């Protein structure tokens, strides 16, 4: 079964459990940010293919452990709240690097790319498939799936 988790971390979920499974976690929104972002972004100009520079921005922002940097690369619902400890725990998994040659644009405002987690939780794969969404003409992280 394919495990998909939304990047937004829900306050009611155990932070340690969520981080152990993926970089980004569950949302309690009825519609995940990916779906809303994909619909609204398809009418806008699509972003260019994922560049090494943007992939490096993802890596740096996730490693920063700070809310503003994290929010700069993650597709979030308006007003989405995060626990500072969750962002620091995500940073502790890294660096999380993105393999730009694996980028695949679905041409609907979404794309995928493979990422490698330097310090996965015990029993978890260090490889992830990361789904991206187009927001304001640039790619943002949306969903992740651990790859066996």
C-alpha positions in Angstrom: 0.0 0.0 0.0 1.3 3.4 -0.9 1.8 5.6 2.1 1.2 9.3 1.4 1.6 11.9 4.0 0.9 15.6 3.7 3.7 18.0 4.5 1.6 19.9 7.0 2.1 18.7 10.6 -1.1 18.3 12.6 -0.9 19.5 16.2 -3.0 16.5 17.4 -0.5 13.9 16.0 2.6 12.7 17.8 5.5 14.6 16.3 8.0 11.9 16.9 5.8 9.3 15.1 5.2 11.6 12.1 8.8 12.5 11.6 9.8 8.8 11.9 7.6 8.0 8.9 8.3 11.0 6.7 9.8 14.5 6.5 6.5 16.1 6.6 3.4 14.8 8.2 -0.4 14.6 8.4 -2.9 17.4 8.0 -6.4 17.4 9.3 -7.6 19.5 6.4 -10.4 17.8 4.4 -8.4 18.5 1.2 -4.6 18.3 1.2 -2.6 21.4 0.2 -1.4 19.5 -2.9 -4.8 19.2 -4.4 -5.7 22.8 -3.8 -2.4 24.1 -5.0 -2.4 21.9 -8.1 -5.8 23.2 -9.2 -5.0 26.8 -8.6 -1.6 26.6 -10.2 -2.6 25.0 -13.5 -4.1 28.2 -14.8 -0.9 30.1 -13.9 2.4 30.0 -15.8 4.0 26.7 -15.0 7.4 26.9 -13.2 10.5 25.8 -15.0 12.0 22.4 -14.5 13.5 21.8 -11.0 16.9 23.4 -11.0 19.9 22.4 -8.8 19.6 25.8 -7.2 16.0 25.2 -6.2 16.8 21.7 -5.0 19.6 23.2 -2.9 17.1 25.7 -1.4 14.9 22.8 -0.4 17.9 21.1 1.3 19.0 24.3 3.1 15.5 25.3 4.3 14.7 21.8 5.7 18.1 21.7 7.4 17.7 25.2 8.9 15.3 24.0 11.6 13.6 27.4 11.5 9.9 28.2 10.7 10.5 30.9 8.1 12.9 28.9 6.1 10.7 25.8 6.3 7.7 27.7 5.1 9.6 29.1 2.2 9.8 25.7 0.5 6.7 23.8 1.7 3.2 24.1 0.3 1.0 25.0 3.3 -2.6 25.9 3.8 -3.1 29.5 4.9 -2.5 29.8 8.7 -1.1 26.3 9.0 0.7 26.1 12.4 3.8 24.0 13.2 5.4 23.0 16.4 9.0 24.3 16.5 10.2 20.9 17.7 8.7 19.2 14.6 10.7 21.4 12.3 13.9 20.8 14.3 13.2 17.0 14.1 12.9 17.2 10.4 16.2 19.1 10.2 17.8 16.3 12.2 17.0 13.8 9.5 19.2 15.7 7.0 20.7 16.8 5.1 17.8 15.8 2.8 19.1 16.0 -0.8 17.1 16.1 -4.0 18.2 14.2 -7.1 17.4 16.7 -9.8 17.8 14.3 -12.8 14.8 12.3 -11.3 12.5 15.3 -11.6 9.3 14.6 -13.5 6.9 17.3 -14.4 3.3 16.0 -14.6 2.2 19.1 -16.5 -0.7 19.7 -14.2 0.9 21.8 -11.6 2.5 18.8 -9.9 5.8 17.0 -10.2 7.9 14.4 -8.5 11.6 14.1 -7.5 13.6 11.5 -5.5 15.2 12.6 -2.3 17.7 11.0 0.0 17.6 11.4 3.8 21.0 11.2 5.5 19.7 10.1 8.9 16.4 8.2 8.5 14.6 6.8 11.5 15.4 3.2 12.4 13.5 0.8 10.1 12.8 3.6 7.5 14.2 3.9 4.0 16.6 6.7 3.3 15.0 7.2 -0.2 11.8 9.2 -0.7 9.6 10.1 -3.6 8.7 13.8 -3.1 5.7 15.3 -4.7 5.9 19.0 -5.6 3.3 21.6 -6.4 3.5 24.8 -8.3 2.9 27.9 -6.2 3.4 31.4 -7.6 5.6 30.0 -10.4 7.9 27.9 -8.3 8.0 24.4 -7.0 7.2 23.7 -3.4 7.3 20.5 -1.4 3.9 18.9 -0.9 3.9 15.1 -0.1 6.4 12.5 0.5 6.5 8.7 0.2 9.2 6.5 1.7 10.7 4.2 -1.0 11.6 0.7 0.1 
